[in-house]
Amino acid sequence: MTAFAVDPIFTATQAIWFAAFLAVVLATQVAFSPKRRAIMGGLKFALASAVVAAPGIAGITLVRGAYKLGYLEAGRGFWEANLRSIVWMSGAIFAGQMAVRFLPPMAWLSRELRDADRAVWSERLGRWMGSAR
């Protein structure tokens, strides 16, 4: 009972929550980012937003939930299962963000989203500071 690793238990409910949270995040991004959407195009913006948001949401809903259930099934207590699953969640989020940032198909989308964000904020700050652009 001293082993840190345990077999995760994935359920359909975790996948449903992942899809629901990702849909809410995408709907919010699309609704409240019209300038970024105009710069990138609607479909590319939605895809880039999904790629950037997915590691965090997957880490919380899928990885943490699966490892928490695995630890509970292995006979661990509620608090121990929660704390140990946080370690797996953090590692999964970090690995996912590194993949999104550096692996080619996802890196291109995240870079374009970041460039659109810079363009929007550059224009916005220029307008606030009174410079004509």
C-alpha positions in Angstrom: 0.0 0.0 0.0 3.0 2.3 -0.2 3.2 2.4 -4.0 2.6 5.8 -5.4 1.4 4.6 -8.8 -2.0 3.1 -9.3 -4.1 2.1 -12.3 -6.4 5.0 -13.2 -10.1 4.3 -13.7 -11.6 6.2 -16.6 -15.4 6.6 -16.8 -17.8 7.9 -19.4 -18.9 10.6 -16.9 -15.4 12.0 -16.9 -15.5 12.2 -20.7 -18.9 13.9 -20.6 -17.7 16.5 -18.1 -14.5 17.1 -20.3 -16.7 17.7 -23.4 -19.1 20.0 -21.5 -16.3 22.1 -19.9 -14.5 22.4 -23.2 -17.7 23.4 -25.0 -18.4 26.1 -22.4 -14.9 27.4 -22.7 -15.1 27.5 -26.5 -18.5 29.2 -26.5 -17.2 31.8 -24.1 -14.0 32.4 -26.2 -16.0 32.7 -29.4 -18.6 35.0 -27.9 -16.2 37.4 -26.1 -13.3 37.5 -28.6 -14.7 39.0 -31.8 -11.4 40.8 -32.7 -9.3 37.7 -32.3 -11.9 35.7 -34.2 -11.8 38.3 -37.0 -8.1 38.2 -37.3 -7.8 34.4 -37.4 -11.1 33.4 -38.9 -13.8 31.7 -37.0 -12.9 28.0 -37.5 -9.2 28.5 -36.9 -9.8 30.6 -33.8 -12.2 27.9 -32.3 -9.7 25.1 -33.1 -6.8 27.1 -31.6 -8.8 27.9 -28.5 -9.7 24.3 -28.1 -6.1 23.2 -28.5 -4.9 25.7 -25.9 -7.6 25.0 -23.4 -7.7 21.2 -23.7 -4.6 20.2 -21.6 -5.9 22.1 -18.5 -9.4 20.8 -18.8 -8.3 17.2 -19.5 -5.9 17.3 -16.6 -8.6 18.3 -14.2 -11.5 16.2 -15.5 -9.9 13.1 -17.0 -6.6 12.6 -15.4 -7.3 13.8 -11.8 -10.7 12.1 -11.8 -9.3 8.8 -13.1 -6.4 8.7 -10.6 -8.7 9.7 -7.7 -11.0 6.8 -8.5 -8.0 4.5 -8.8 -6.6 5.5 -5.4 -10.0 5.2 -3.8 -10.4 1.7 -5.4 -7.0 0.8 -4.0 -8.2 1.5 -0.5 -6.8 5.0 0.0 -8.6 7.6 2.0 -10.5 10.5 0.5 -7.9 13.1 1.3 -5.0 10.9 0.3 -6.6 10.1 -3.0 -7.3 13.8 -3.7 -3.8 14.9 -2.8 -2.1 12.2 -4.8 -4.3 12.8 -7.8 -3.2 16.4 -7.8 0.3 15.3 -8.6 -0.8 13.3 -11.6 -3.0 16.2 -12.7 -0.2 18.7 -12.5 2.1 16.5 -14.5 -0.5 15.9 -17.2 -1.3 19.6 -17.5 2.4 20.4 -17.8 3.1 17.7 -20.4 0.0 18.8 -22.4 1.0 22.4 -22.3 4.5 21.6 -23.5 3.0 19.5 -26.3 0.7 22.3 -27.3 3.5 24.8 -27.2 6.3 22.9 -29.0 4.8 20.1 -31.2 4.2 21.3 -34.8 0.5 21.1 -35.6 -0.6 22.4 -32.2 2.3 24.8 -31.9 1.3 26.6 -35.1 -2.2 27.1 -33.9 -1.2 28.3 -30.4 1.4 30.7 -32.0 -1.3 32.2 -34.3 -3.6 32.6 -31.3 -0.8 34.3 -29.4 -0.1 36.6 -32.3 -3.7 37.5 -32.7 -3.8 38.3 -29.0 -0.7 40.5 -29.3 -2.3 42.4 -32.2 -5.5 43.0 -30.3 -3.7 44.2 -27.2 -1.2 46.3 -29.1 -4.1 48.1 -30.8 -6.0 48.4 -27.6 -3.0 49.8 -25.6 -2.2 52.2 -28.5 -5.8 53.5 -28.4 -5.7 53.9 -24.6 -2.3 55.7 -24.6 -3.4 58.0 -27.4 -1.1 56.9 -30.2 -2.6 56.9 -33.7 -2.4 53.6 -35.4 
